[in-house]
Amino acid sequence: MPTIIFSLKDLNSLLHKKISLHELEKLMEFAKGEVENYDEQTDEVTASLDDTNQPYLWSAEGLSRFFKGIVGTETGIPELKLEQQREEIVVDKSIHPIRPFITGFIARGPQITDYMLKQFVQLQEKFCDNYGRKRRNASIGLYSFKRIKFPVHYKAVNPESIRFVPLEFDRPLNLKEILAEHPKGKEYGHIISHHDKYPILVDDAGKVLSLPPIINSNDLGKLEISDTEFLFECTGMDEETVNLGTIIFAYTLADRGYKIEPMRMKYPKTETITPVISEEKTKITHEQIKQLLGLELGESEIKKLLEKARYDYDNGTVTIPPFRGDILHPFDVIEDIAIMYGYDKIESQPMQTFTVGGTLPLQDFLDKVRELATGFQYQEAFSTVLSNKKLINEQARFQDAGTVEIENYASEIYSVVRTTLIPILLVLLSKNKHIDYPQKVFEEGIVTRRHGEAVIDYEFLTLASTHSLVTFTEAKQAANAILASLGMKGEYEELDHPTFITGRAAKVSIDGTEIAILGEIHPQVLENFGLELPVVAVEINLTALFGMKK
């Protein structure tokens, strides 16, 4: 939930209309936010916004642009006038595997005040940390234009080959030293530290602007009060996020009276002019509006409501504002129609059907199995559904069972959806070596596996036991006990699996369908997890078992 601070007087100036604190509180409801505090002495408003998918609202400029539509001073998509492109950023091919995307533009206008600079930095930090995934997907830099010799060059270099003085420091450091010593290097260095080369922005005279996405230089990378011209750039791993951050800032500065001069991004084989002003469109119908909202609206009313929300509309076709990156479906647009219409004005309807709540048969079955495992003196564990390939495939040596990977993960530790629970229980046992033995643990939960184009969730039960005398027999006894308690019996067949010791592992089938694997964990796997005593594990596919039970 982003929280921003701005001046009420400044918001009124941007809005070209004086509103009271009470009126602001009402307007914030349209932005899915609220005023948390107002300091009369400083005129500072502290506001929080619940929607993390609309970063253009995380500034006084963005809020004023949105509020203009509601109060009627300006409706529809605001025009962003672009000047003639003159400068360029030359992108070297060496940067592609490290941090491939960059955008930029020049802003020329009024002198930057201390308050304006704080507002720009606030939006910069909120966007990069929240929407930009802690600077991985996107990070933004602002630079004083007057000291830069164009074109600017974006490339990858040996981390020990360049030295510069970073912001807030008084001595030069090489790029590796910045990651080790500078506070921002310690916080964000993991984004680039695993590469042999690091990204760098330098001007045509070889002076450093910044080490993206870590820190600007204390020379060219320092934006100063009273500057009237400056360079904006955004780099990142996700092109869509980089473009969105750029267009949001372009609109923000235009709202402040700056003229926006595009820049050419000159890649080795192509070039683009940024900021990119998209004109995405979507279709909505009267039937969809009635289905979702229960409202029968005419064309003129739909047009009025959407233009209040800063869209353009013409006969069923909605043009989405360039600074909105959250519109994925026509229903998203219809939600904005409801907001502008007013939820309090939509009449409630009586319930048409009545049902009695209850658990699904599958859940009753799962609960019964969990009770059985507890009755067999196994202690229950709970873990997250996200894991990583290193843990599953390397440490546990578990064969790839159709791994679903997260495209834009926040941490490599949680970069895939788990395909087995065995490695998770091994981690648990490794962290409890100081506890008395024997140790018997189990977890019942979802695992996800890909089968061709299909991605399927399964409910699994996994049990693990460790003590000095544990053997395959104990694992088989546990599996037999579970199946027998459910009135079922399995057929055992020797299993060759890297996670288990050869000759001491088996798969269990019922009527030709494999429903479980079990065995003694391989010594190499035990060593990988730092386990000193033998371990046996049983993993049962409860989804398959439930289907047979039915």
Backbone torsions as a table, in degrees:
resi	resn	phi	psi	omega
1	MET	NA	99.6	-179.8
2	PRO	-64.4	137.8	175.5
3	THR	-119.6	129.4	-177.3
4	ILE	-125.0	157.3	179.9
5	ILE	-124.8	133.1	179.2
6	PHE	-153.9	167.3	178.9
7	SER	-89.1	132.9	177.7
8	LEU	-64.9	-38.3	178.0
9	LYS	-62.4	-40.8	179.0
10	ASP	-66.4	-39.8	178.5
11	LEU	-61.8	-42.5	177.7
12	ASN	-61.7	-38.5	178.8
13	SER	-64.1	-43.2	178.5
14	LEU	-68.3	-33.9	-177.5
15	LEU	-77.8	-17.2	-175.2
16	HIS	58.0	33.3	179.2
17	LYS	-161.9	135.4	-179.7
18	LYS	-86.3	123.3	176.8
19	ILE	-121.9	151.1	178.9
20	SER	-85.3	170.4	176.7
21	LEU	-61.0	-39.8	178.6
22	HIS	-62.7	-41.6	178.7
23	GLU	-65.9	-36.9	177.4
24	LEU	-63.0	-42.0	179.9
25	GLU	-59.9	-39.1	177.7
26	LYS	-68.4	-41.1	179.6
27	LEU	-65.7	-35.6	-179.2
28	MET	-62.6	-26.4	177.8
29	GLU	-63.3	-33.5	177.2
30	PHE	-66.5	-27.6	-179.9
31	ALA	-92.8	12.2	-177.5
32	LYS	57.0	42.7	-179.8
33	GLY	-140.0	-177.5	178.1
34	GLU	-153.5	153.7	174.8
35	VAL	-81.3	121.2	-179.2
36	GLU	-91.8	-31.9	-177.2
37	ASN	-160.5	150.3	173.4
38	TYR	-137.4	124.0	178.7
39	ASP	-100.0	110.2	-176.6
40	GLU	-64.9	-34.0	-177.5
41	GLN	-68.0	-41.4	-178.1
42	THR	-98.4	-10.2	-176.8
43	ASP	65.6	23.7	-177.6
44	GLU	-91.3	128.9	174.9
45	VAL	-102.5	131.4	171.7
46	THR	-108.1	119.8	-176.0
47	ALA	-128.9	143.1	176.6
48	SER	-114.7	147.4	-179.3
49	LEU	-124.9	129.3	-176.5
50	ASP	-78.8	-27.5	-175.1
51	ASP	-87.5	112.4	-179.9
52	THR	-89.0	5.9	-179.2
53	ASN	-102.7	6.3	179.0
54	GLN	-126.7	70.7	-174.9
55	PRO	-65.6	-16.5	179.1
56	TYR	-66.4	-17.7	179.7
57	LEU	-85.2	-2.8	-174.7
58	TRP	-86.1	39.7	178.5
59	SER	-161.0	159.9	176.8
60	ALA	-61.6	-37.1	-179.3
61	GLU	-64.6	-45.7	-179.8
62	GLY	-66.1	-40.3	178.2
63	LEU	-64.5	-42.5	-179.0
64	SER	-64.3	-37.5	179.0
65	ARG	-64.1	-40.1	178.3
66	PHE	-69.3	-44.5	-177.5
67	PHE	-67.0	-27.5	178.8
68	LYS	-58.0	-38.1	179.0
69	GLY	-67.6	-38.0	-176.9
70	ILE	-71.5	-42.9	-178.7
71	VAL	-83.0	-9.9	173.2
72	GLY	89.8	10.7	178.6
73	THR	-78.9	-21.1	178.4
74	GLU	-161.3	128.6	-178.9
75	THR	-126.9	166.7	-178.6
76	GLY	78.2	-178.0	-179.8
77	ILE	-71.8	123.4	178.5
78	PRO	-68.4	143.6	-179.3
79	GLU	-80.4	135.2	174.2
80	LEU	-110.8	106.0	-179.3
81	LYS	-83.1	130.7	179.8
82	LEU	-111.4	137.3	177.4
83	GLU	-80.1	-177.4	179.2
84	GLN	-75.5	135.9	178.7
85	GLN	-72.0	132.6	179.1
86	ARG	-128.2	-37.4	-174.7
87	GLU	-103.0	166.9	-179.6
88	GLU	-146.2	159.4	172.1
89	ILE	-115.4	123.9	-178.8
90	VAL	-93.1	122.0	-175.3
91	VAL	-103.3	119.1	-179.9
92	ASP	-82.1	147.3	-178.0
93	LYS	-63.2	-21.4	-178.3
94	SER	-65.1	-19.6	-175.3
95	ILE	-82.7	-17.7	-170.3
96	HIS	-56.7	-47.0	-177.6
97	PRO	-75.6	-7.2	-173.6
98	ILE	-103.4	-55.5	-177.9
99	ARG	-156.4	82.6	-160.0
100	PRO	-76.6	-22.1	-169.1
101	PHE	-107.1	139.9	177.8
102	ILE	-147.6	145.3	174.4
103	THR	-136.7	165.8	177.9
104	GLY	-170.4	162.6	172.0
105	PHE	-160.4	166.6	177.3
106	ILE	-107.3	135.1	176.1
107	ALA	-113.4	130.0	179.2
108	ARG	-128.6	130.2	-178.2
109	GLY	177.9	-143.7	-175.8
110	PRO	-67.4	163.0	177.6
111	GLN	-65.2	136.0	178.9
112	ILE	-73.6	127.1	175.4
113	THR	-94.6	168.6	178.6
114	ASP	-61.1	-40.5	-180.0
115	TYR	-65.4	-44.4	-179.7
116	MET	-62.3	-42.1	-179.5
117	LEU	-62.2	-40.7	178.3
118	LYS	-63.9	-37.4	178.0
119	GLN	-65.6	-42.7	179.7
120	PHE	-63.6	-44.5	-178.6
121	VAL	-66.2	-37.6	178.1
122	GLN	-60.5	-47.7	178.5
123	LEU	-64.5	-41.5	178.7
124	GLN	-56.9	-49.5	-176.2
125	GLU	-70.7	-40.7	179.9
126	LYS	-63.3	-43.3	-178.4
127	PHE	-65.7	-47.4	-174.2
128	CYS	-69.0	-38.4	-177.2
129	ASP	-78.4	-34.8	-177.5
130	ASN	-93.1	-70.6	-176.4
131	TYR	-71.5	-31.0	-178.9
132	GLY	-86.7	9.9	176.8
133	ARG	53.9	60.3	177.6
134	LYS	54.7	43.3	175.7
135	ARG	74.8	-2.6	179.8
136	ARG	-70.0	-51.9	-177.1
137	ASN	-76.9	-29.9	-180.0
138	ALA	-161.4	138.6	171.7
139	SER	-139.6	148.6	-171.0
140	ILE	-119.3	141.8	175.0
141	GLY	-129.4	140.6	176.8
142	LEU	-121.3	134.6	-172.9
143	TYR	-137.9	145.0	174.8
144	SER	-67.9	124.0	-173.7
145	PHE	-67.8	-35.0	-167.4
146	LYS	-65.0	-22.9	-176.1
147	ARG	-99.9	0.5	-175.6
148	ILE	-95.1	133.5	173.8
149	LYS	-100.3	116.1	-176.4
150	PHE	-88.0	155.6	3.9
151	PRO	-77.3	158.9	173.7
152	VAL	-87.4	146.1	-177.7
153	HIS	-117.1	133.2	179.6
154	TYR	-117.1	117.4	-173.7
155	LYS	-153.8	174.3	176.3
156	ALA	-109.8	137.3	-176.3
157	VAL	-134.6	162.8	171.9
158	ASN	-61.8	128.2	-173.9
159	PRO	-62.4	-15.8	179.5
160	GLU	-102.7	4.3	-175.0
161	SER	-91.6	-14.3	-177.1
162	ILE	-128.4	138.5	176.8
163	ARG	-127.5	140.1	173.0
164	PHE	-156.6	164.9	179.2
165	VAL	-88.9	113.3	179.0
166	PRO	-77.2	161.3	176.5
167	LEU	-54.2	140.1	177.5
168	GLU	75.5	6.8	175.4
169	PHE	-118.5	161.2	179.9
170	ASP	-120.2	12.3	178.9
171	ARG	-141.9	150.3	-178.8
172	PRO	-74.9	146.6	176.4
173	LEU	-135.7	150.9	170.8
174	ASN	-80.2	173.2	-171.2
175	LEU	-64.9	-34.9	178.7
176	LYS	-68.7	-38.4	178.8
177	GLU	-66.8	-34.2	177.8
178	ILE	-62.3	-43.1	179.4
179	LEU	-64.9	-30.4	-177.1
180	ALA	-87.2	-29.1	-170.6
181	GLU	-114.2	-32.4	-176.5
182	HIS	-79.3	140.2	179.7
183	PRO	-54.2	-41.1	179.1
184	LYS	-70.6	-31.4	176.7
185	GLY	-66.2	-39.6	178.0
186	LYS	-67.9	-34.9	-176.5
187	GLU	-78.1	-39.8	-173.0
188	TYR	-117.4	1.8	-175.7
189	GLY	-60.2	-26.5	-178.1
190	HIS	-62.8	-17.8	-178.9
191	ILE	-67.3	-33.1	-175.7
192	ILE	-121.6	-11.1	-169.9
193	SER	-63.7	-23.0	-178.0
194	HIS	-81.7	-2.7	177.8
195	HIS	-92.6	154.4	176.8
196	ASP	-73.0	-30.8	178.7
197	LYS	-121.0	155.3	-178.7
198	TYR	-116.1	149.3	178.8
199	PRO	-72.7	148.1	179.9
200	ILE	-148.4	145.8	174.0
201	LEU	-115.4	121.2	178.6
202	VAL	-130.8	154.0	176.3
203	ASP	-86.5	-177.2	-173.8
204	ASP	-70.4	-14.2	176.7
205	ALA	-92.5	1.4	178.8
206	GLY	87.3	6.2	179.0
207	LYS	-82.7	140.3	-175.2
208	VAL	-80.0	131.8	171.3
209	LEU	-91.1	-46.1	-178.0
210	SER	-167.4	165.5	168.3
211	LEU	-109.8	91.4	-177.5
212	PRO	-71.2	143.5	-3.0
213	PRO	-99.2	33.4	-169.3
214	ILE	-93.2	-63.3	-171.0
215	ILE	-159.1	147.7	173.9
216	ASN	-81.0	163.6	174.0
217	SER	-79.7	159.6	179.7
218	ASN	-81.5	0.5	-178.8
219	ASP	-106.3	-86.8	-178.7
220	LEU	-72.2	-19.3	-175.8
221	GLY	-91.7	15.3	-176.9
222	LYS	-110.7	110.2	176.6
223	LEU	-82.7	132.6	-172.2
224	GLU	-116.3	153.4	174.3
225	ILE	-59.7	139.9	-179.4
226	SER	83.7	-4.5	173.3
227	ASP	-61.2	142.0	178.4
228	THR	-114.4	-11.2	179.3
229	GLU	-135.1	134.8	176.5
230	PHE	-151.5	161.0	179.2
231	LEU	-98.5	132.8	171.6
232	PHE	-109.0	135.9	171.9
233	GLU	-141.1	152.4	177.6
234	CYS	-139.0	126.2	177.9
235	THR	-119.7	160.1	177.7
236	GLY	174.3	-178.1	-179.6
237	MET	-95.4	-17.7	-177.3
238	ASP	-116.9	114.7	-174.7
239	GLU	-62.4	-40.4	-178.6
240	GLU	-63.1	-42.5	179.7
241	THR	-67.2	-40.5	178.3
242	VAL	-61.7	-45.6	179.1
243	ASN	-65.0	-38.8	-179.8
244	LEU	-65.7	-44.6	178.0
245	GLY	-59.9	-36.3	-179.1
246	THR	-68.9	-45.5	-178.1
247	ILE	-70.2	-33.7	176.5
248	ILE	-63.3	-44.1	179.8
249	PHE	-68.8	-35.8	178.5
250	ALA	-61.8	-45.5	177.0
251	TYR	-64.2	-40.8	-179.4
252	THR	-59.3	-46.3	-179.1
253	LEU	-72.1	-34.5	176.0
254	ALA	-63.4	-36.5	176.5
255	ASP	-62.4	-26.6	179.5
256	ARG	-87.4	0.2	178.4
257	GLY	96.4	11.9	179.6
258	TYR	-87.3	145.4	172.1
259	LYS	-89.2	134.7	-175.4
260	ILE	-102.4	119.1	179.6
261	GLU	-107.7	112.4	-178.4
262	PRO	-61.9	162.9	176.1
263	MET	-128.4	152.8	176.5
264	ARG	-92.1	128.3	171.9
265	MET	-96.1	106.4	-173.7
266	LYS	-97.3	96.2	177.6
267	TYR	-84.3	166.5	-178.7
268	PRO	-56.4	-37.9	-175.6
269	LYS	-119.1	-2.6	-179.0
270	THR	-154.6	175.1	175.9
271	GLU	-151.5	151.0	178.3
272	THR	-134.8	156.1	174.8
273	ILE	-106.8	127.4	-179.3
274	THR	-124.5	151.5	6.8
275	PRO	-73.3	149.6	178.2
276	VAL	-89.9	119.0	178.4
277	ILE	-96.2	102.7	-177.7
278	SER	-80.4	154.9	176.3
279	GLU	-129.7	59.7	-179.8
280	GLU	-72.3	143.1	-178.9
281	LYS	-129.7	155.0	174.1
282	THR	-143.9	160.7	-178.4
283	LYS	-107.3	140.5	170.7
284	ILE	-130.9	156.4	-178.9
285	THR	-125.8	160.0	176.6
286	HIS	-62.3	-34.2	-179.3
287	GLU	-66.0	-40.1	178.4
288	GLN	-63.5	-43.3	179.7
289	ILE	-61.7	-44.0	-179.9
290	LYS	-67.2	-39.1	-179.1
291	GLN	-62.9	-42.7	-175.0
292	LEU	-84.8	-38.5	-171.9
293	LEU	-110.4	-15.5	-176.4
294	GLY	71.8	22.5	-177.4
295	LEU	-113.1	139.4	172.5
296	GLU	-106.1	101.2	-174.9
297	LEU	-108.9	141.7	175.4
298	GLY	-82.0	167.9	-178.3
299	GLU	-58.0	-43.8	-176.9
300	SER	-64.9	-36.8	-179.9
301	GLU	-72.4	-39.0	176.3
302	ILE	-60.6	-44.9	180.0
303	LYS	-60.8	-44.3	-178.8
304	LYS	-63.2	-44.8	-178.0
305	LEU	-66.7	-41.6	-179.3
306	LEU	-70.4	-36.7	177.8
307	GLU	-69.0	-29.8	172.7
308	LYS	-62.4	-35.9	179.6
309	ALA	-83.5	6.8	176.6
310	ARG	74.5	24.9	167.9
311	TYR	-92.0	169.1	163.4
312	ASP	-109.6	147.0	-175.9
313	TYR	-142.9	137.6	177.3
314	ASP	-151.6	106.1	171.3
315	ASN	50.6	54.8	175.8
316	GLY	90.8	-10.8	-179.7
317	THR	-104.2	124.2	-179.7
318	VAL	-106.6	127.2	173.8
319	THR	-97.5	126.8	-174.0
320	ILE	-89.1	134.7	177.4
321	PRO	-58.3	141.3	-177.7
322	PRO	-59.5	-27.3	-177.5
323	PHE	-86.6	6.1	176.1
324	ARG	-102.2	113.1	177.4
325	GLY	-106.7	9.7	-173.1
326	ASP	-103.6	0.6	-177.2
327	ILE	-89.7	103.8	-177.7
328	LEU	-109.3	-13.7	-172.0
329	HIS	-154.6	151.1	176.1
330	PRO	-53.2	-29.1	179.7
331	PHE	-64.7	-28.7	176.3
332	ASP	-63.8	-38.3	177.9
333	VAL	-68.4	-41.8	-179.0
334	ILE	-65.4	-31.8	174.6
335	GLU	-59.9	-41.1	178.3
336	ASP	-67.1	-32.7	174.2
337	ILE	-61.1	-43.8	-179.9
338	ALA	-63.5	-40.4	-179.9
339	ILE	-63.6	-44.8	-178.9
340	MET	-71.1	-33.4	177.7
341	TYR	-68.4	-38.8	-178.9
342	GLY	105.0	111.7	-179.9
343	TYR	-60.4	-31.1	-178.7
344	ASP	-69.4	-14.3	-180.0
345	LYS	-94.2	-8.5	179.5
346	ILE	-85.5	120.3	-176.3
347	GLU	-70.3	137.3	177.6
348	SER	-75.0	153.4	179.8
349	GLN	-119.7	147.6	179.0
350	PRO	-68.3	154.0	177.1
351	MET	-64.2	136.7	-179.1
352	GLN	-95.8	-25.7	-179.9
353	THR	-135.3	152.1	179.1
354	PHE	-127.4	133.4	179.0
355	THR	-132.4	159.7	177.3
356	VAL	-103.3	127.9	-178.0
357	GLY	-71.0	156.3	178.0
358	GLY	-177.8	167.2	179.4
359	THR	-82.6	153.0	176.0
360	LEU	-71.3	151.5	177.9
361	PRO	-55.7	-37.2	179.3
362	LEU	-62.2	-41.0	-178.6
363	GLN	-66.3	-38.9	176.1
364	ASP	-60.2	-40.3	178.8
365	PHE	-64.4	-45.2	-179.8
366	LEU	-62.5	-41.9	179.7
367	ASP	-62.9	-38.4	178.5
368	LYS	-63.2	-43.1	-179.8
369	VAL	-64.8	-39.2	178.1
370	ARG	-63.0	-38.6	177.3
371	GLU	-64.9	-37.7	177.7
372	LEU	-62.3	-45.8	-179.1
373	ALA	-62.5	-39.1	177.6
374	THR	-65.7	-39.7	178.3
375	GLY	-64.3	-27.2	177.1
376	PHE	-86.2	15.7	173.9
377	GLN	71.0	29.6	171.6
378	TYR	-97.2	139.3	-179.7
379	GLN	-94.8	133.0	-173.5
380	GLU	-79.6	142.1	176.6
381	ALA	-123.7	156.3	177.0
382	PHE	-131.5	138.4	-179.6
383	SER	-144.4	169.8	178.9
384	THR	-76.6	156.3	-179.4
385	VAL	-79.2	-12.0	-179.6
386	LEU	-95.7	143.4	179.7
387	SER	-145.7	-151.7	178.6
388	ASN	-149.6	155.4	-174.8
389	LYS	-67.5	-32.2	-180.0
390	LYS	-62.1	-44.0	179.6
391	LEU	-65.4	-47.6	-173.3
392	ILE	-75.3	-51.8	-171.0
393	ASN	-88.4	-30.4	-177.4
394	GLU	-97.2	-57.7	-177.8
395	GLN	-66.6	-48.6	-178.3
396	ALA	-86.5	-8.9	-179.5
397	ARG	54.3	32.9	179.7
398	PHE	-82.2	130.8	-177.8
399	GLN	-63.6	144.1	179.8
400	ASP	-61.9	115.1	-177.1
401	ALA	-102.6	23.9	-178.5
402	GLY	99.4	61.3	-173.1
403	THR	-72.5	135.0	173.2
404	VAL	-100.8	117.2	-176.8
405	GLU	-97.7	148.0	176.8
406	ILE	-86.0	124.7	-175.4
407	GLU	-69.7	-48.9	-178.3
408	ASN	-116.8	70.5	-177.3
409	TYR	-78.1	149.7	179.5
410	ALA	-80.5	-29.7	179.5
411	SER	-144.6	141.4	-179.1
412	GLU	-63.7	-23.6	179.1
413	ILE	-64.1	-30.4	-180.0
414	TYR	-118.7	63.0	-172.5
415	SER	-109.7	-6.6	177.0
416	VAL	-139.0	162.2	171.7
417	VAL	-89.0	131.9	-172.9
418	ARG	-61.3	141.7	177.6
419	THR	-108.3	-5.8	179.9
420	THR	-157.1	157.3	178.0
421	LEU	-102.8	-7.3	-176.2
422	ILE	-60.6	-48.5	180.0
423	PRO	-61.6	-33.2	-179.5
424	ILE	-64.8	-41.5	178.4
425	LEU	-70.8	-30.9	176.0
426	LEU	-66.1	-38.2	175.7
427	VAL	-62.1	-44.7	179.8
428	LEU	-58.9	-45.8	179.8
429	LEU	-64.5	-37.6	-179.0
430	SER	-66.0	-26.2	-179.4
431	LYS	-90.6	0.0	-178.3
432	ASN	-125.7	31.7	-179.7
433	LYS	-67.6	-18.1	179.6
434	HIS	-82.5	-6.9	-179.6
435	ILE	-88.7	150.1	-178.5
436	ASP	-60.5	149.2	176.9
437	TYR	-103.4	156.4	3.6
438	PRO	-75.3	155.8	176.1
439	GLN	-119.4	126.9	-179.4
440	LYS	-130.9	118.4	-176.4
441	VAL	-130.6	156.7	175.4
442	PHE	-147.8	158.5	171.5
443	GLU	-141.5	138.7	172.0
444	GLU	-113.9	125.2	-177.6
445	GLY	-173.5	180.0	-175.9
446	ILE	-83.2	136.1	164.4
447	VAL	-122.5	153.1	-175.7
448	THR	-125.0	133.6	-179.4
449	ARG	-135.9	144.5	178.3
450	ARG	-94.7	132.8	174.8
451	HIS	-125.3	94.6	-174.5
452	GLY	65.8	-122.3	178.3
453	GLU	-87.0	-12.6	-176.8
454	ALA	-89.3	141.1	174.0
455	VAL	-118.6	121.1	-171.4
456	ILE	-123.4	135.7	173.7
457	ASP	-91.8	136.7	176.2
458	TYR	-124.5	148.5	170.5
459	GLU	-93.2	121.4	-178.6
460	PHE	-116.0	148.9	167.8
461	LEU	-116.5	124.5	179.6
462	THR	-126.0	130.2	178.3
463	LEU	-118.9	143.6	177.2
464	ALA	-138.8	139.9	-179.9
465	SER	-135.0	139.5	179.6
466	THR	-141.6	128.9	170.1
467	HIS	-168.9	174.4	-170.5
468	SER	-67.2	-23.5	-175.2
469	LEU	-109.9	9.5	-176.0
470	VAL	-67.6	141.8	-179.6
471	THR	-140.8	175.8	177.4
472	PHE	-55.8	-34.0	-177.8
473	THR	-58.7	-39.5	-180.0
474	GLU	-64.5	-39.3	178.1
475	ALA	-64.1	-42.9	-179.6
476	LYS	-66.3	-38.5	178.7
477	GLN	-63.0	-40.1	179.3
478	ALA	-64.3	-44.0	179.5
479	ALA	-64.3	-43.6	179.4
480	ASN	-62.4	-40.3	-178.2
481	ALA	-64.2	-42.4	178.8
482	ILE	-62.5	-49.0	-177.5
483	LEU	-66.1	-42.2	-178.8
484	ALA	-64.2	-36.7	179.4
485	SER	-66.3	-22.4	178.3
486	LEU	-97.3	6.0	178.8
487	GLY	74.4	30.6	-177.1
488	MET	-130.3	160.5	179.3
489	LYS	-139.8	133.7	-176.9
490	GLY	-105.0	159.8	175.5
491	GLU	-106.5	131.3	-174.4
492	TYR	-100.5	139.9	178.3
493	GLU	-141.6	137.9	-177.2
494	GLU	-57.6	140.3	-176.2
495	LEU	-123.5	129.9	174.3
496	ASP	-99.4	105.3	-174.2
497	HIS	-139.9	128.9	-175.9
498	PRO	-59.3	-23.0	-179.2
499	THR	-73.8	-25.4	-174.5
500	PHE	-111.4	163.9	176.0
501	ILE	-73.8	132.7	179.5
502	THR	-59.8	131.4	-179.2
503	GLY	88.1	-7.2	179.5
504	ARG	-127.2	37.4	178.5
505	ALA	-143.0	152.7	-178.3
506	ALA	-150.1	157.1	169.0
507	LYS	-111.7	148.4	-176.4
508	VAL	-114.9	130.9	-179.8
509	SER	-125.8	151.5	172.3
510	ILE	-129.3	120.5	-177.6
511	ASP	53.5	39.8	176.3
512	GLY	83.4	-2.7	179.8
513	THR	-103.7	123.5	179.3
514	GLU	-69.6	127.1	-179.3
515	ILE	-122.6	-7.2	-177.8
516	ALA	-161.7	157.5	168.1
517	ILE	-131.8	152.5	179.8
518	LEU	-157.7	162.7	177.4
519	GLY	160.7	-178.1	176.9
520	GLU	-88.7	131.1	-177.9
521	ILE	-66.8	136.0	-177.1
522	HIS	-61.5	142.5	179.3
523	PRO	-56.1	-36.0	179.6
524	GLN	-65.9	-38.3	177.3
525	VAL	-65.5	-41.7	177.2
526	LEU	-59.5	-42.4	179.0
527	GLU	-65.4	-38.7	178.9
528	ASN	-60.8	-31.6	-179.2
529	PHE	-98.2	1.6	179.3
530	GLY	70.6	28.2	-179.9
531	LEU	-92.6	135.6	-173.2
532	GLU	-103.8	-17.9	179.1
533	LEU	-110.7	156.3	179.2
534	PRO	-63.4	152.5	-179.0
535	VAL	-134.3	139.4	169.7
536	VAL	-118.0	151.6	-179.2
537	ALA	-140.3	147.1	174.8
538	VAL	-127.8	130.9	177.0
539	GLU	-127.5	120.2	-174.5
540	ILE	-116.7	132.1	175.7
541	ASN	-82.5	97.3	-176.7
542	LEU	-71.4	-28.3	177.6
543	THR	-61.8	-46.0	177.6
544	ALA	-65.9	-39.7	-178.8
545	LEU	-65.5	-39.4	179.1
546	PHE	-64.4	-39.8	177.6
547	GLY	-60.6	-38.7	178.3
548	MET	-72.2	-37.3	-178.7
549	LYS	-63.5	-39.3	178.4
550	LYS	-61.8	NA	NA
